[in-house]
């Protein structure tokens, strides 16, 4: 199986796993919150339901991004990943706003104390979601996928909201009558954390959509590979942009101005092949040949 297909299968696997876990947890938390009189737990269930919706977006983003290039998209469909990541981040921000508004209305309203079992449900949820975050984030790093890492942080934000809800329920239970509003305050705190994570995850998605260059270290690694090819006198320019989980490179290399077109063409192919062999995450390299400023004696170089 090719590396591209392997990345695609791994991306789908972690996405569907997260979706299934979120659906089960959302149902359990919603039922427990309604029966146990905990708005913080109901809000947490709503956040988990938004995770299910987000995972659906992630799934479609991964599928579209893996589609081969066509006449309308000659560079492929990799931009579907950061678009989906931006949508997921937006969902997190909207969910946080909704939870905050509803919880703020509940703070001043009389309400019964939450039941003890709601706290147990939240503690189990926290352990499951934190474990899910660690697994999916590690997979996202291995795949080089901003989208999968964004989805992982969505699981971490869910664990944080569950922790805040657990703290609110604990205060309400320990404080007794008069402390019921701690449950709603906890929901507001959790919403703030969700919104912060949403804005933090929106930045890299937008950066990728804007073709922001990767780290200087990555670009230097690409240029170093090119300079190793016999016949390359210098690398004049090197532009790198991310397309989904892969990279596209445009570069200008300087060669002896006296060599034949065939010889310079061969060097360009050697540069492309060497870079792609050394850095598998680079899908394509466009090499433009420039005359060297410090030319060497005329003649063809060995191929």
Secondary structure as GFF3:
##gff-version 3
##sequence-region A 1 303
A	DSSP	alpha_helix	3	35	.	.	.	ID=ss1
A	DSSP	alpha_helix	39	65	.	.	.	ID=ss2
A	DSSP	alpha_helix	79	107	.	.	.	ID=ss3
A	DSSP	alpha_helix	116	143	.	.	.	ID=ss4
A	DSSP	alpha_helix	146	175	.	.	.	ID=ss5
A	DSSP	alpha_helix	181	209	.	.	.	ID=ss6
A	DSSP	alpha_helix	216	227	.	.	.	ID=ss7
A	DSSP	beta_strand	234	243	.	.	.	ID=ss8
A	DSSP	beta_strand	246	255	.	.	.	ID=ss9
A	DSSP	alpha_helix	261	278	.	.	.	ID=ss10
A	DSSP	beta_strand	282	291	.	.	.	ID=ss11
###
